[in-house]
Amino acid sequence: MIFGYIDYVITGDSFTKFFRRIMSDKLPVSKMCEKNEKLTLRIPAEHCKALERLCDELGLEYTATKRHGSFVLAKRFLGRGGLVIGTAAVMLSCFYLSNVVVRFDILSDDENIRKGVMSVLKEEGVETGTYIPSIDLIVTERALKQKVEGISWAGITRKGDTLIIDVIETEGDTKRESNRYPSNLVACENGVIEKVEVYDGQLKIPVGSGVTKGDIVVGGEIITSKSSWIDGKENVETKTSYARSKGKILGTFERTVTFTQPFEDKAEKTTGKRDTKRFFTVFDADIPLFFSKPEGYWKNEQRYSPLSLFGLEMPFGITTCELEEYKFSQDTLTEQQALDAVHEKAYLYEENFLSDYEIKDRQVEDNVTENGVTATVTYTLYGELCREVEFFIKK
């Protein structure tokens, strides 16, 4: 009974031939009962046409009184066009969405490489929503190796709706240089040159010399002269070539930074109030599953849980946001508290912006005003004096 079964009421003068034909044709009838010249029976739906043809052949009248099982469900289902179309659309959408790119997993901790990979993928037409079978992985891998600075190899694999991009990073000075313009090493500080390491380019200012911002210390325009004597006259040949200046120009310089801390300070404090909000996430779209938006300021920690169907991870899921409320309060600091705060700002500046330099000396001058405290710090630093500046060759 693949398609269920049907109950019939058959009317006639005699059912002898009918019984004989049922046996010879091996029709699988059941619950057969004869009463008052009426015969009731049940037969699987897939055999109902054969039963009706037999009744027509023998001159018996029949009526289907009730339908049972999957036949009825199928009929009801097929009778609702919108439901059929909707179900078919969902199935087709699931099939399609399981074959489009939803997210990228780039196996590198270097943020510049990650950005470079995403930029090249976009150039190659590989973005969120791209149909995965249409992507030529070999061509895309070759583009990544050629265009992304800092990698020597790239491989792409697929895991469900995610493209995994594995890269091998080049090391140190072997990194491929993407820029081919000639350049100078130009002083970016006012200081004194103490050590020079020139790998390419022509040194213009020697060790021990002072430099000011904008001075060309190593030039990318290299001029060489060759002298020869012909018929007692000196003949000088000048040749100009261009290079990308590379090297380290180390020296000592001063830098002055001013930090300020007002007595009236705005502080951020948590209130202890928490809330949870959820979104239905499809690709990069977040559909809120709530009606009211929380007012005020909230810290947000979120996690994404993809939905799955028959063990297959779907390209949509639930994003849960754990919220913690905080407010700003106006605090009044004492003079000592303001001094401690301004010195803390100086310490953070050193940690974040001076970690590449050696701090030889630090002179701090504190100044207290009506509104707050100012600390002026003069640093004596040792480190890189120059930065690379490109230039165009004159035609």
C-alpha distance (Angstrom), angle and dihedral (degrees) to the residues before:
residue distance angle dihedral
M1 . . .
I2 3.75 . .
F3 3.80 92.9 .
G4 3.84 98.7 31.9
Y5 3.79 125.3 -107.9
I6 3.84 140.9 -82.4
D7 3.82 132.1 -138.3
Y8 3.84 116.6 -137.6
V9 3.80 135.3 -167.5
I10 3.82 111.3 -154.1
T11 3.84 122.1 -167.0
G12 3.85 126.3 -161.5
D13 3.82 147.7 120.8
S14 3.82 95.9 -103.0
F15 3.79 134.2 12.4
T16 3.83 98.2 -171.2
K17 3.83 95.3 104.2
F18 3.79 89.1 41.1
F19 3.81 92.2 55.9
R20 3.81 90.7 46.8
R21 3.82 92.8 50.8
I22 3.79 92.6 47.1
M23 3.78 88.5 56.9
S24 3.81 95.1 44.9
D25 3.83 94.1 44.1
K26 3.82 90.8 44.2
L27 3.76 94.4 -132.8
P28 3.84 108.4 178.5
V29 3.79 99.4 -129.3
S30 3.80 123.7 161.0
K31 3.81 140.6 -179.3
M32 3.81 89.6 34.6
C33 3.82 114.5 175.2
E34 3.86 130.4 169.1
K35 3.82 119.0 -153.8
N36 3.81 132.6 154.5
E37 3.85 93.6 -8.2
K38 3.79 90.3 -51.9
L39 3.76 125.4 111.9
T40 3.79 121.1 -159.0
L41 3.80 122.6 -166.8
R42 3.78 144.1 153.3
I43 3.80 124.9 -129.2
P44 3.84 134.3 175.4
A45 3.79 111.7 -94.7
E46 3.81 93.1 -119.9
H47 3.85 89.6 62.4
C48 3.81 97.8 44.7
K49 3.85 93.9 98.2
A50 3.81 91.4 54.7
L51 3.84 90.0 50.4
E52 3.80 92.7 49.3
R53 3.83 91.9 48.7
L54 3.83 89.2 51.7
C55 3.82 91.3 51.4
D56 3.81 91.3 49.8
E57 3.80 90.7 49.4
L58 3.83 92.8 51.3
G59 3.83 94.9 41.3
L60 3.77 95.3 -113.1
E61 3.75 123.6 146.7
Y62 3.81 118.1 -132.2
T63 3.76 138.5 -174.5
A64 3.81 128.0 -168.5
T65 3.81 103.9 -134.7
K66 3.78 104.9 176.5
R67 3.78 140.4 7.9
H68 3.80 124.5 -150.9
G69 3.83 140.1 -172.2
S70 3.81 131.3 7.4
F71 3.78 92.1 -16.4
V72 3.79 90.0 68.6
L73 3.80 93.0 44.3
A74 3.79 91.5 49.2
K75 3.76 92.3 48.8
R76 3.77 92.4 48.9
F77 3.76 90.4 46.5
L78 3.80 94.1 48.4
G79 3.77 89.6 45.3
R80 3.78 90.4 64.2
G81 3.77 104.9 70.2
G82 3.80 94.9 -175.8
L83 3.80 92.0 53.9
V84 3.80 91.7 48.2
I85 3.79 92.5 48.6
G86 3.81 91.8 44.7
T87 3.80 93.3 50.1
A88 3.79 91.6 46.9
A89 3.81 90.2 48.3
V90 3.81 91.7 50.8
M91 3.80 91.8 49.1
L92 3.79 92.2 47.9
S93 3.82 90.7 45.7
C94 3.81 91.4 51.1
F95 3.79 90.2 50.2
Y96 3.79 92.5 47.0
L97 3.80 96.3 42.8
S98 3.79 91.3 50.1
N99 3.81 86.8 60.1
V100 3.79 100.2 48.7
V101 3.79 129.1 83.7
V102 3.80 112.2 -98.1
R103 3.79 101.4 163.9
F104 3.79 142.9 2.7
D105 3.81 125.8 -133.9
I106 3.82 109.5 -161.0
L107 3.80 111.4 -169.2
S108 3.79 98.7 -144.0
D109 3.80 134.2 96.2
D110 3.82 92.5 -154.2
E111 3.80 107.7 102.2
N112 3.83 92.5 -158.4
I113 3.80 91.1 54.3
R114 3.82 91.0 47.6
K115 3.81 90.7 51.9
G116 3.81 90.9 46.0
V117 3.81 91.9 51.2
M118 3.81 92.3 50.4
S119 3.81 91.3 47.3
V120 3.83 93.0 52.1
L121 3.82 92.1 44.8
K122 3.80 88.6 54.5
E123 3.81 90.6 49.9
E124 3.80 88.7 52.8
G125 3.82 91.6 51.0
V126 3.80 95.2 -107.7
E127 3.81 107.8 135.0
T128 3.78 140.2 134.6
G129 3.80 106.1 -58.5
T130 3.83 96.3 26.7
Y131 3.82 113.3 141.6
I132 3.82 103.3 -111.3
P133 3.85 98.9 -146.9
S134 3.83 88.4 57.4
I135 3.83 93.2 59.1
D136 3.80 116.6 100.6
L137 3.79 97.7 -143.9
I138 3.82 94.8 -171.2
V139 3.81 93.1 54.3
T140 3.81 91.2 45.1
E141 3.82 92.7 49.6
R142 3.81 90.2 50.1
A143 3.83 90.4 51.2
L144 3.79 91.2 51.3
K145 3.81 92.5 51.3
Q146 3.79 92.1 48.4
K147 3.82 100.5 42.5
V148 3.80 109.1 30.3
E149 3.78 111.5 86.7
G150 3.78 115.6 -135.7
I151 3.82 101.3 28.8
S152 3.79 131.2 95.7
W153 3.83 98.9 -172.3
A154 3.81 138.3 21.2
G155 3.78 131.7 -171.4
I156 3.82 130.1 -175.9
T157 3.80 125.2 -153.4
R158 3.77 131.2 172.0
K159 3.80 127.6 -128.5
G160 3.78 110.1 178.9
D161 3.81 107.0 -62.0
T162 3.83 92.9 -14.9
L163 3.81 127.0 93.8
I164 3.80 111.6 -148.8
I165 3.81 112.8 -154.1
D166 3.80 112.8 -163.6
V167 3.81 117.7 -169.4
I168 3.79 137.5 -177.2
E169 3.77 111.4 -142.4
T170 3.80 122.6 -141.1
E171 3.77 116.9 -123.0
G172 3.80 131.9 -122.8
D173 3.81 117.9 -48.8
T174 3.81 92.0 -1.9
K175 3.80 90.8 77.1
R176 3.75 111.0 121.5
E177 3.77 113.7 -107.6
S178 3.77 110.8 -133.7
N179 3.79 96.0 -172.7
R180 3.80 118.3 75.2
Y181 3.81 101.6 177.0
P182 3.83 117.2 118.3
S183 3.79 114.5 -108.0
N184 3.82 145.8 -174.3
L185 3.78 130.0 -136.3
V186 3.81 103.0 -123.4
A187 3.81 126.7 -168.2
C188 3.79 112.8 -108.8
E189 3.80 95.4 -179.4
N190 3.79 137.1 46.1
G191 3.80 104.0 -114.9
V192 3.79 151.0 106.2
I193 3.83 123.3 -77.6
E194 3.81 111.1 -125.2
K195 3.82 104.1 163.0
V196 3.81 133.4 23.5
E197 3.80 130.8 -167.0
V198 3.82 111.2 175.5
Y199 3.81 117.0 -174.8
D200 3.79 97.5 169.6
G201 3.80 134.6 1.1
Q202 3.82 132.4 43.5
L203 3.82 121.8 -68.2
K204 3.81 109.9 -126.2
I205 3.83 102.1 175.6
P206 3.84 119.9 41.7
V207 3.81 130.4 -137.6
G208 3.82 114.1 -75.9
S209 3.78 94.2 32.8
G210 3.77 125.2 121.2
V211 3.79 120.0 -121.9
T212 3.79 135.4 -166.1
K213 3.78 128.7 -151.8
G214 3.79 110.8 -72.7
D215 3.82 97.9 25.8
I216 3.82 114.5 136.5
V217 3.81 104.9 -125.8
V218 3.82 98.1 171.5
G219 3.79 117.3 24.2
G220 3.77 127.4 -149.4
E221 3.80 91.1 -156.2
I222 3.81 104.3 82.0
I223 3.80 116.7 -165.3
T224 3.81 118.9 -169.3
S225 3.79 128.2 -179.1
K226 3.77 129.6 -154.6
S227 3.81 120.3 -164.3
S228 3.79 126.1 -157.1
W229 3.84 134.7 166.0
I230 3.75 120.8 -128.0
D231 3.82 121.1 178.3
G232 3.79 89.7 -15.6
K233 3.80 93.4 -52.3
E234 3.77 126.1 111.9
N235 3.79 114.4 -121.3
V236 3.81 115.1 -163.2
E237 3.83 119.0 -163.6
T238 3.78 116.5 -163.9
K239 3.79 121.8 -159.4
T240 3.81 126.5 -171.1
S241 3.81 123.3 -159.1
Y242 3.78 132.3 170.1
A243 3.78 131.8 -134.5
R244 3.76 141.4 170.6
S245 3.80 103.2 -106.3
K246 3.77 114.0 -127.1
G247 3.76 130.3 176.4
K248 3.78 148.5 86.6
I249 3.78 121.8 -83.6
L250 3.79 107.8 -171.4
G251 3.77 126.2 -175.7
T252 3.79 148.6 130.8
F253 3.79 124.0 -83.1
E254 3.78 140.6 156.2
R255 3.78 128.9 -117.0
T256 3.80 125.9 -173.0
V257 3.81 121.1 -156.8
T258 3.81 128.8 179.3
F259 3.82 122.9 -149.1
T260 3.80 124.8 -168.4
Q261 3.80 132.8 -161.9
P262 3.85 119.3 -178.3
F263 3.80 120.5 -148.5
E264 3.81 90.2 -126.7
D265 3.78 104.0 64.0
K266 3.78 131.8 178.5
A267 3.82 110.7 -133.1
E268 3.79 129.4 -167.9
K269 3.82 115.8 -132.4
T270 3.80 131.9 174.5
T271 3.81 117.8 -125.4
G272 3.80 97.3 -154.5
K273 3.79 92.2 -116.8
R274 3.81 115.5 132.4
D275 3.78 135.0 -173.8
T276 3.79 139.0 176.8
K277 3.81 125.7 -139.9
R278 3.79 128.0 -179.3
F279 3.79 133.4 -156.3
F280 3.79 131.7 -165.4
T281 3.81 101.5 -128.6
V282 3.82 120.6 -154.0
F283 3.81 113.4 175.1
D284 3.82 103.6 -48.8
A285 3.82 94.7 -23.1
D286 3.81 120.8 102.4
I287 3.81 114.7 -158.7
P288 3.84 110.8 -163.9
L289 3.81 116.5 -124.6
F290 3.79 92.0 -160.9
F291 3.79 136.2 69.9
S292 3.79 105.2 -144.9
K293 3.77 126.7 57.3
P294 3.82 115.6 -141.3
E295 3.77 114.0 -112.2
G296 3.78 123.8 -133.8
Y297 3.80 131.7 22.2
W298 3.80 121.7 -32.8
K299 3.78 136.1 177.9
N300 3.78 111.0 -135.3
E301 3.80 131.0 -148.6
Q302 3.78 113.0 176.5
R303 3.77 137.7 -175.0
Y304 3.80 131.5 -171.7
S305 3.81 124.3 -138.2
P306 3.83 114.6 -171.9
L307 3.79 118.9 -145.2
S308 3.79 119.8 -124.7
L309 3.80 134.3 -153.8
F310 3.81 119.6 -158.6
G311 3.80 89.0 -16.9
L312 3.82 93.1 -51.6
E313 3.80 115.4 121.3
M314 3.80 110.3 -125.8
P315 3.84 124.1 -143.1
F316 3.79 90.7 -115.3
G317 3.76 135.7 61.0
I318 3.79 147.7 137.8
T319 3.80 124.4 -59.7
T320 3.79 112.2 -158.1
C321 3.81 119.0 -158.9
E322 3.80 118.2 -160.4
L323 3.81 106.6 -158.1
E324 3.79 129.5 -161.1
E325 3.80 118.7 -171.5
Y326 3.78 122.3 -132.4
K327 3.78 134.2 176.9
F328 3.77 137.1 -160.2
S329 3.76 118.6 -117.9
Q330 3.78 129.7 -171.3
D331 3.80 110.6 -123.0
T332 3.80 127.2 -170.6
L333 3.82 112.5 -141.1
T334 3.76 127.7 -154.4
E335 3.79 119.3 -127.3
Q336 3.82 91.7 -100.3
Q337 3.81 92.4 47.8
A338 3.81 90.0 50.8
L339 3.82 90.8 49.4
D340 3.81 90.8 50.1
A341 3.81 90.5 48.9
V342 3.81 94.8 49.3
H343 3.82 91.5 48.2
E344 3.80 88.7 50.4
K345 3.82 88.8 55.3
A346 3.81 89.5 52.7
Y347 3.82 90.5 50.3
L348 3.81 91.8 50.8
Y349 3.80 90.2 48.9
E350 3.80 90.3 54.1
E351 3.81 91.7 48.6
N352 3.79 94.3 48.3
F353 3.82 104.4 34.7
L354 3.79 108.7 20.4
S355 3.80 100.9 45.0
D356 3.84 90.7 106.7
Y357 3.81 92.5 56.5
E358 3.78 135.2 68.6
I359 3.82 109.6 -121.7
K360 3.81 104.5 -139.7
D361 3.78 96.2 173.6
R362 3.81 140.2 1.3
Q363 3.81 124.9 -161.9
V364 3.83 116.5 -171.2
E365 3.80 124.8 -166.0
D366 3.81 116.0 -172.9
N367 3.78 121.5 -159.0
V368 3.81 124.4 -171.7
T369 3.81 118.7 -155.7
E370 3.80 134.9 172.1
N371 3.79 91.7 -92.1
G372 3.78 102.3 40.1
V373 3.78 148.5 -57.7
T374 3.81 129.5 -55.9
A375 3.81 124.3 -162.9
T376 3.80 118.5 -165.3
V377 3.80 110.9 -164.3
T378 3.79 122.6 -168.1
Y379 3.80 112.1 -161.8
T380 3.78 125.9 -161.8
L381 3.80 103.5 -153.6
Y382 3.78 136.9 -175.3
G383 3.78 119.1 -154.6
E384 3.79 146.8 77.0
L385 3.80 112.7 -2.6
C386 3.80 101.1 -178.0
R387 3.76 142.5 55.8
E388 3.79 130.2 -160.2
V389 3.80 117.5 -100.8
E390 3.81 121.6 -174.7
F391 3.78 124.4 -140.7
F392 3.79 137.1 -173.6
I393 3.76 124.1 -116.0
K394 3.79 114.0 -114.2
K395 3.77 112.7 -118.9
